[in-house]
Amino acid sequence: MNPYLDDIFNIDAVYWLLQFEGAVYILSVFVVLYVAKLLYDLFTPFSINEQLTKEDNKAIAVSFSGYIFGVMIILLSVFNSGTAVEGGIETRIDLAKDLLATVIWGFIGILLLNFSRILNDKLLLSKFDNVKELVKDKNIGTGAVLWGSYLGSALIVRAAIFGESAGWMNDIISTVVYFLVGQIGFLIFGWVYQKISRYDVHAEIERDNISAGVAFGLSLVAISILLSGYIMYYSSIFGFIVWFVMSLFVLIVSRYVVDKLMLPGALLDEEIKNDQNWGAALLEGSVAVGIALLMVPAFLG
């Protein structure tokens, strides 16, 4: 038979799809997500069930969705690389060890994401109380920033655990170190973002300006894509510093491009501050994320 037809009618793919290991891995994901919810409830002074169902709190929904999405991003890295266990999930050498790696790295990722929320409250959004904004004011702008921060932190963790394992202890230490470096990067980026904006980012978010939160949240995702991209390819701290400066410059330029080329006749900052135009904010953030996605393979691939 023609080799091309042989490939088309080959049933090996069906055999692999019907293996039970895939279902077991997905089941382990649901277990980790349930643990993530329990720990989220433990580390926050409010009930996620009450806020999502009885209060219909959209701000918490936005923030929590970023948290859950972040956990799954971390698990994706474990599935793709199997860093904690030699052989990894792709080769299915030892199902029990792979599942153990999934649960352990999921738990570590959950703890780091909850820690990032504390850092956001105390440092990144230090001019107001995040919990008050989320629970009492139901501030979707604050939720959007936390959404971006959760995703950004998850991308950093994903990059840190990606690749071959160097041993449990070394993997955990390097992951925590890269996570902290990423958080420092977020803080520096937040300071730079405020400097290039013609409005007080914190004040606008605090006054329930959704557009300001959307723009800043997506920009956090953009800078995290750039930082995580470097971490996946290189280890040099000096190279990281140079890459970080380059990333800041490119994101500043992308914001200028949106302001001058895509919104001619209008000022981006005025659209966000005065008109609370979340469409303009979405455009700014989307361009930043798109540029970041293209910049990583262009410079690092």
C-alpha positions as CSV (number, residue, x, y, z in Angstrom):
1,M,0.0,0.0,0.0
2,N,1.0,3.6,-0.6
3,P,3.1,4.8,2.5
4,Y,0.9,8.0,2.5
5,L,-2.2,5.9,2.8
6,D,-0.5,3.7,5.4
7,D,-0.1,6.7,7.6
8,I,-3.6,7.9,7.1
9,F,-5.2,4.5,8.1
10,N,-2.7,3.7,10.8
11,I,-4.5,2.8,14.1
12,D,-1.5,3.3,16.4
13,A,-2.7,6.7,17.4
14,V,-6.1,5.2,18.5
15,Y,-4.2,2.8,20.7
16,W,-2.2,5.5,22.4
17,L,-5.3,7.7,22.8
18,L,-7.1,4.9,24.6
19,Q,-4.4,4.3,27.2
20,F,-5.6,5.0,30.7
21,E,-2.6,7.0,31.7
22,G,-4.0,10.1,30.0
23,A,-7.2,9.9,32.0
24,V,-5.2,9.4,35.2
25,Y,-3.1,12.5,34.5
26,I,-6.3,14.6,33.9
27,L,-7.8,13.3,37.2
28,S,-4.6,14.4,39.0
29,V,-5.1,17.8,37.6
30,F,-8.6,18.1,39.1
31,V,-7.2,17.0,42.4
32,V,-4.5,19.7,42.3
33,L,-7.1,22.3,41.3
34,Y,-9.3,21.3,44.2
35,V,-6.3,21.6,46.6
36,A,-5.6,25.0,45.0
37,K,-9.1,26.2,45.8
38,L,-8.8,24.9,49.4
39,L,-5.5,26.8,49.9
40,Y,-6.9,29.9,48.3
41,D,-9.7,29.9,50.8
42,L,-7.2,29.2,53.6
43,F,-4.9,32.1,52.6
44,T,-7.6,34.7,51.9
45,P,-10.0,36.3,54.5
46,F,-13.1,35.6,52.5
47,S,-15.0,32.5,51.2
48,I,-14.5,32.0,47.5
49,N,-17.8,30.1,47.3
50,E,-19.7,32.9,49.0
51,Q,-18.1,35.6,46.8
52,L,-18.7,33.8,43.5
53,T,-22.3,32.6,44.2
54,K,-24.0,34.6,46.8
55,E,-22.3,37.9,46.1
56,D,-21.8,37.4,42.4
57,N,-18.5,39.2,42.8
58,K,-17.0,39.6,39.3
59,A,-13.8,41.1,40.7
60,I,-13.0,38.0,42.7
61,A,-14.1,35.9,39.7
62,V,-11.5,37.6,37.5
63,S,-8.8,37.3,40.0
64,F,-9.6,33.6,40.9
65,S,-9.7,32.6,37.3
66,G,-6.2,33.9,36.8
67,Y,-5.1,31.9,39.9
68,I,-6.6,28.7,38.6
69,F,-5.3,29.3,35.0
70,G,-1.9,29.9,36.6
71,V,-1.9,26.6,38.4
72,M,-2.7,24.8,35.1
73,I,0.1,26.6,33.3
74,I,2.5,25.3,35.9
75,L,1.1,21.7,35.5
76,L,1.5,22.0,31.8
77,S,5.2,22.5,32.2
78,V,5.4,19.3,34.4
79,F,3.5,17.4,31.7
80,N,5.7,18.6,28.9
81,S,9.1,18.1,30.5
82,G,8.8,15.9,33.6
83,T,11.5,17.9,35.2
84,A,11.1,16.4,38.7
85,V,11.3,12.8,37.4
86,E,13.8,11.4,35.0
87,G,12.0,10.3,31.8
88,G,9.0,12.5,32.4
89,I,5.4,12.1,31.4
90,E,6.1,11.9,27.7
91,T,8.0,8.6,28.1
92,R,5.6,7.2,30.8
93,I,8.5,5.3,32.5
94,D,6.8,5.3,35.9
95,L,3.2,6.5,36.2
96,A,3.3,6.7,40.0
97,K,6.4,8.9,40.0
98,D,5.0,11.1,37.3
99,L,1.8,11.6,39.3
100,L,3.8,12.3,42.4
101,A,5.8,15.0,40.5
102,T,2.5,16.5,39.3
103,V,1.1,16.7,42.8
104,I,4.3,18.1,44.4
105,W,5.0,20.7,41.7
106,G,1.3,21.6,41.7
107,F,1.5,22.2,45.4
108,I,4.7,24.2,45.2
109,G,3.2,26.3,42.4
110,I,0.1,26.9,44.5
111,L,2.1,28.2,47.4
112,L,4.1,30.5,45.2
113,L,1.0,31.9,43.5
114,N,-0.5,32.6,46.9
115,F,2.8,34.3,48.0
116,S,2.7,36.4,44.8
117,R,-0.8,37.7,45.9
118,I,0.7,38.8,49.2
119,L,3.6,40.6,47.4
120,N,1.1,42.3,45.1
121,D,-0.9,43.6,48.1
122,K,2.1,44.8,50.0
123,L,4.4,46.0,47.1
124,L,3.0,46.1,43.6
125,L,-0.4,47.6,44.6
126,S,0.8,49.1,47.9
127,K,-1.3,52.2,47.9
128,F,-4.5,50.4,48.7
129,D,-5.9,47.2,50.3
130,N,-6.4,44.6,47.6
131,V,-8.9,42.6,49.7
132,K,-11.0,45.6,50.4
133,E,-11.0,46.5,46.7
134,L,-12.0,43.0,45.7
135,V,-14.6,42.2,48.4
136,K,-16.1,45.5,49.4
137,D,-15.8,47.6,46.3
138,K,-15.9,44.6,43.9
139,N,-13.2,46.4,41.9
140,I,-12.8,44.5,38.6
141,G,-9.7,46.6,37.8
142,T,-7.9,45.2,40.8
143,G,-9.1,41.8,39.8
144,A,-7.6,42.3,36.4
145,V,-4.2,43.2,37.8
146,L,-4.2,40.2,40.0
147,W,-5.2,38.1,37.0
148,G,-2.2,39.3,35.1
149,S,0.1,38.8,38.1
150,Y,-1.1,35.2,38.7
151,L,-0.5,34.3,35.0
152,G,2.8,36.1,35.0
153,S,4.0,34.4,38.1
154,A,2.9,31.0,36.7
155,L,4.8,31.6,33.5
156,I,8.0,32.3,35.5
157,V,7.5,29.1,37.6
158,R,6.8,27.2,34.4
159,A,10.0,28.4,32.8
160,A,12.0,27.6,36.0
161,I,10.9,23.9,36.2
162,F,11.0,23.3,32.4
163,G,13.8,21.1,31.2
164,E,15.8,18.2,32.7
165,S,15.8,17.7,36.4
166,A,18.9,18.5,38.4
167,G,17.5,16.8,41.5
168,W,14.6,17.6,43.8
169,M,16.4,20.1,46.0
170,N,18.2,21.9,43.2
171,D,15.0,22.1,41.2
172,I,13.0,23.6,44.1
173,I,15.8,26.1,45.0
174,S,16.2,27.3,41.4
175,T,12.4,27.6,41.0
176,V,12.1,29.7,44.1
177,V,15.0,31.9,43.1
178,Y,13.7,32.5,39.6
179,F,10.2,33.2,41.1
180,L,11.6,35.9,43.4
181,V,13.7,37.3,40.5
182,G,10.5,37.5,38.5
183,Q,8.6,39.3,41.3
184,I,11.4,41.8,41.5
185,G,11.1,42.3,37.7
186,F,7.3,42.9,38.2
187,L,8.0,45.6,40.8
188,I,10.6,47.3,38.6
189,F,8.2,47.1,35.6
190,G,5.4,48.5,37.7
191,W,7.5,51.5,38.6
192,V,8.5,52.1,35.0
193,Y,4.9,51.7,33.8
194,Q,3.9,54.4,36.3
195,K,6.6,56.7,35.1
196,I,5.6,56.4,31.4
197,S,1.9,56.8,32.1
198,R,0.3,60.3,32.3
199,Y,-2.0,59.2,35.1
200,D,-1.6,57.7,38.5
201,V,-2.0,54.0,37.8
202,H,-2.8,53.1,41.5
203,A,-5.3,56.0,41.9
204,E,-7.2,55.0,38.7
205,I,-7.4,51.3,39.7
206,E,-8.5,52.3,43.2
207,R,-11.4,54.4,41.8
208,D,-12.7,51.4,40.0
209,N,-11.2,52.2,36.6
210,I,-11.4,48.8,34.9
211,S,-9.5,50.0,31.8
212,A,-6.4,50.9,34.0
213,G,-6.5,47.5,35.6
214,V,-6.8,45.7,32.3
215,A,-4.0,47.6,30.7
216,F,-1.6,47.0,33.6
217,G,-2.7,43.4,34.1
218,L,-2.0,42.5,30.4
219,S,1.3,44.4,30.5
220,L,2.3,42.2,33.5
221,V,1.6,39.2,31.4
222,A,3.7,40.7,28.6
223,I,6.8,41.3,30.7
224,S,6.4,37.8,32.3
225,I,6.4,36.2,28.8
226,L,9.7,38.0,28.1
227,L,11.3,37.1,31.4
228,S,10.2,33.5,31.3
229,G,11.4,33.2,27.8
230,Y,14.9,34.1,28.8
231,I,14.8,31.7,31.8
232,M,13.9,28.8,29.6
233,Y,16.9,29.3,27.4
234,Y,19.7,30.8,29.5
235,S,20.9,31.0,33.1
236,S,23.3,34.0,33.0
237,I,22.2,36.8,35.4
238,F,24.1,39.4,33.4
239,G,22.3,38.3,30.3
240,F,19.0,38.4,32.2
241,I,19.6,42.1,33.2
242,V,20.4,43.0,29.6
243,W,17.3,41.2,28.4
244,F,15.1,42.8,31.0
245,V,16.3,46.3,30.0
246,M,15.6,45.4,26.3
247,S,12.2,44.1,27.3
248,L,11.3,47.3,29.1
249,F,12.4,49.3,26.1
250,V,10.3,47.2,23.6
251,L,7.2,47.4,25.8
252,I,7.5,51.2,26.1
253,V,7.8,51.4,22.3
254,S,4.8,49.1,21.8
255,R,2.8,51.5,24.1
256,Y,3.9,54.4,22.0
257,V,2.9,52.6,18.8
258,V,-0.6,52.0,20.1
259,D,-0.8,55.6,21.2
260,K,0.4,57.2,17.9
261,L,-0.4,54.7,15.2
262,M,-3.4,52.7,16.2
263,L,-5.3,55.4,18.0
264,P,-4.5,58.5,15.9
265,G,-6.2,61.7,17.0
266,A,-6.5,60.4,20.6
267,L,-4.2,60.0,23.5
268,L,-4.1,56.5,25.0
269,D,-3.7,57.8,28.6
270,E,-6.7,60.0,28.2
271,E,-8.8,57.2,26.8
272,I,-7.9,55.1,29.8
273,K,-8.1,57.8,32.5
274,N,-10.9,60.1,31.4
275,D,-13.1,57.9,29.2
276,Q,-12.3,54.6,31.1
277,N,-12.1,53.1,27.7
278,W,-11.3,49.4,28.4
279,G,-11.3,48.8,24.6
280,A,-8.2,51.0,24.3
281,A,-6.7,49.3,27.3
282,L,-7.3,45.9,25.8
283,L,-5.6,47.1,22.6
284,E,-2.6,48.3,24.5
285,G,-2.3,45.1,26.4
286,S,-2.9,42.8,23.4
287,V,-0.1,44.6,21.4
288,A,2.2,44.2,24.4
289,V,1.5,40.5,24.8
290,G,1.8,39.9,21.0
291,I,5.1,41.8,20.8
292,A,6.4,39.7,23.8
293,L,5.4,36.4,22.1
294,L,7.2,37.4,18.9
295,M,10.3,38.8,20.6
296,V,11.1,35.6,22.5
297,P,11.7,33.5,19.4
298,A,13.2,36.4,17.4
299,F,15.9,37.0,20.0
300,L,16.2,33.8,22.0
301,G,15.0,31.0,19.8
